[in-house]
Amino acid sequence: MHPILHRPHMHFIMHRNNMATYSYLQVRPSLLQPLYRHLEESRILTLT
């Protein structure tokens, strides 16, 4: 395996960042609702 791709401490940092992002998304859904709606509308407009 490529040495850069397989670094346990890097994986740990990425995992911690993902968990922090996930908990942030869980805590602040009201901020994300308009963003998701906007993304959905943009994607629908792009598909048509």
One Martini backbone bead per residue (centre of mass of N, CA, C, O) as a GRO file, in nm:
protein
   48
    1MET     BB    1   0.100   0.034   0.016
    2HIS     BB    2   0.074   0.352   0.029
    3PRO     BB    3   0.223   0.553   0.261
    4ILE     BB    4   0.028   0.801   0.250
    5LEU     BB    5  -0.244   0.635   0.278
    6HIS     BB    6  -0.091   0.477   0.532
    7ARG     BB    7  -0.174   0.669   0.811
    8PRO     BB    8  -0.282   0.650   1.120
    9HIS     BB    9  -0.282   0.951   1.211
   10MET     BB   10  -0.436   1.057   0.969
   11HIS     BB   11  -0.686   0.884   1.007
   12PHE     BB   12  -0.752   0.991   1.288
   13ILE     BB   13  -0.790   1.285   1.208
   14MET     BB   14  -1.014   1.234   1.002
   15HIS     BB   15  -1.207   1.098   1.196
   16ARG     BB   16  -1.236   1.335   1.391
   17ASN     BB   17  -1.343   1.535   1.182
   18ASN     BB   18  -1.594   1.372   1.109
   19MET     BB   19  -1.718   1.370   1.392
   20ALA     BB   20  -1.736   1.674   1.424
   21THR     BB   21  -1.914   1.723   1.179
   22TYR     BB   22  -2.145   1.538   1.261
   23SER     BB   23  -2.214   1.680   1.529
   24TYR     BB   24  -2.269   1.953   1.400
   25LEU     BB   25  -2.502   1.855   1.220
   26GLN     BB   26  -2.677   1.761   1.460
   27VAL     BB   27  -2.694   2.044   1.608
   28ARG     BB   28  -2.725   2.220   1.308
   29PRO     BB   29  -2.991   2.185   1.108
   30SER     BB   30  -3.102   2.478   1.055
   31LEU     BB   31  -2.859   2.562   0.870
   32LEU     BB   32  -2.899   2.320   0.647
   33GLN     BB   33  -3.176   2.333   0.520
   34PRO     BB   34  -3.133   2.566   0.310
   35LEU     BB   35  -2.892   2.434   0.169
   36TYR     BB   36  -3.029   2.176   0.075
   37ARG     BB   37  -3.251   2.313  -0.082
   38HIS     BB   38  -3.064   2.461  -0.277
   39LEU     BB   39  -2.927   2.208  -0.391
   40GLU     BB   40  -3.178   2.073  -0.498
   41GLU     BB   41  -3.264   2.299  -0.690
   42SER     BB   42  -3.003   2.304  -0.855
   43ARG     BB   43  -3.016   2.009  -0.949
   44ILE     BB   44  -3.285   2.030  -1.092
   45LEU     BB   45  -3.198   2.253  -1.288
   46THR     BB   46  -2.965   2.087  -1.416
   47LEU     BB   47  -3.142   1.841  -1.521
   48THR     BB   48  -3.346   2.017  -1.711
   0.00000   0.00000   0.00000
